[in-house]
Amino acid sequence: MENKQKEKIYYGDYQLLGEMLDASSHAARMRYKRNEKEAVKVMNMIHENRKRLVRDYRKSLQID
């Protein structure tokens, strides 16, 4: 699992990644860019959770 998918990195993703890895946002970004396994895994979790959150929110708007 590498960061070659080129998912769009949103503002705050590296800050959240750093918080989750207990590192600074700069260190987290460098770990991700070096394809460190844990950093890539966590960034993928961030992206998947964002997609799910947006999808679920949009669904909730259609139901009301």
C-alpha positions in Angstrom: 0.0 0.0 0.0 1.8 3.1 -1.2 0.8 6.7 -1.6 0.9 6.4 -5.4 -2.9 6.7 -5.7 -2.5 10.4 -5.5 -5.6 11.0 -3.5 -6.2 14.7 -3.1 -4.6 15.9 0.2 -7.0 18.3 1.9 -6.1 21.2 4.2 -5.6 19.7 7.6 -4.9 16.1 6.5 -1.2 16.3 7.6 -2.2 17.8 10.9 -4.6 15.0 11.5 -2.1 12.5 10.4 0.5 13.9 12.7 -2.0 13.8 15.6 -2.8 10.2 14.9 0.9 9.3 14.6 1.8 11.4 17.7 4.2 13.5 15.5 4.4 17.0 14.1 2.5 17.6 10.9 5.9 18.1 9.1 7.2 14.8 10.4 3.9 13.1 9.4 4.1 14.6 5.9 7.7 13.4 5.5 6.8 9.9 6.7 3.9 9.8 4.2 6.0 11.0 1.3 8.6 8.3 2.2 5.8 5.7 2.0 6.2 4.6 5.6 3.7 1.8 5.9 1.9 3.2 9.0 1.7 6.7 7.7 0.2 5.6 4.4 -2.3 3.3 6.2 -3.5 6.1 8.4 -3.7 8.6 5.5 -5.9 6.1 3.7 -8.1 5.8 6.8 -8.4 9.6 6.8 -9.5 9.7 3.1 -11.9 6.8 3.5 -13.5 8.3 6.6 -13.9 11.6 4.9 -15.6 10.0 1.9 -17.9 8.1 4.1 -18.8 11.2 6.2 -19.6 13.2 3.1 -21.6 10.4 1.5 -23.6 9.8 4.7 -24.3 13.5 5.2 -25.6 13.9 1.7 -27.8 10.9 2.1 -29.2 12.3 5.3 -30.1 15.5 3.4 -32.1 13.6 0.8 -34.1 11.7 3.4 -35.4 14.8 5.2 
